[in-house]
Amino acid sequence: MSVSTSPLSPRERQIAEAFAGGETYQQIAGRLNLAPSTVRTHLATIYRKLGVSTKLDLRKWIEASSPVDPALDLPPRPDKPSIAVLAFENMSDDPGQEYFSDAITADIITALSRSPWLFIIARNTTFTYKGERVDVRRVAAELGVRFVLEGSVRRAGDRVRVTAQLIDGLTGGHVWSDSYDGRTEDVFDLQDKITRQVVASIQTIVHRSTIEEPVERLNRPDLTVWELTMRS
């Protein structure tokens, strides 16, 4: 299959990548400000243009059509599970809440860094991507990691919702995602609680995938990744 010229428009490509990565119609529609029926119509057109019939075939096409530029001076991937934690996005109307999203991100990086069997990219490096619309696979390649954690923080009154998702840096597919709700009576307790829950989930997922890793992969071990159904 030739991928030198994409048959998809930029919007179709965006929808195709999101759907192949595990997002639902509703999630794509909400993020792109579209009606779910419009997303379904776009996907029907995408499947027809590409001649595919399953999500697996769509994912294979996306992977084949998004090669990493070999001219880039990319770092080697470390010999243990590696994660880059991107700055969580402040989704609140109040820009003053930026400190909370940044603090959550920094705490997660610090907590994950305490695990000697994980390789975690430093905060100063990952925060250079803050505010940018990034391609997760490109970030993973540039930083030499297998996983990328990204998330968002939304505050309404005294309630806070933090959403986090772990993404496979090779395929762009979702490995895990969850959301956490709390009240801000004691913001530091809430921050600590969310950090503990996120870190515990990530360590469990990554550890399971590590022990299932085939022994044949020696030079750049890749972690086995499976899809989990995201919450609608």
Secondary structure, DSSP 8 states (H G I E B T S, - for coil): ---SS-SS-HHHHHHHHHHHTT--HHHHHHHHT--HHHHHHHHHHHHHHHT--SHHHHHHHHHHT----TTS------SS-EEEE---EE-SS-GGGHHHHHHHHHHHHHHHHT-TT-EE--HHHHGGGTTS---HHHHHHHHT-SEEEEEEEEEETTEEEEEEEEEETTT--EEEEEEEEEE-TTHHHHHHHHHHHHHHHHHHHHHHHHHTS-TT--SS------------
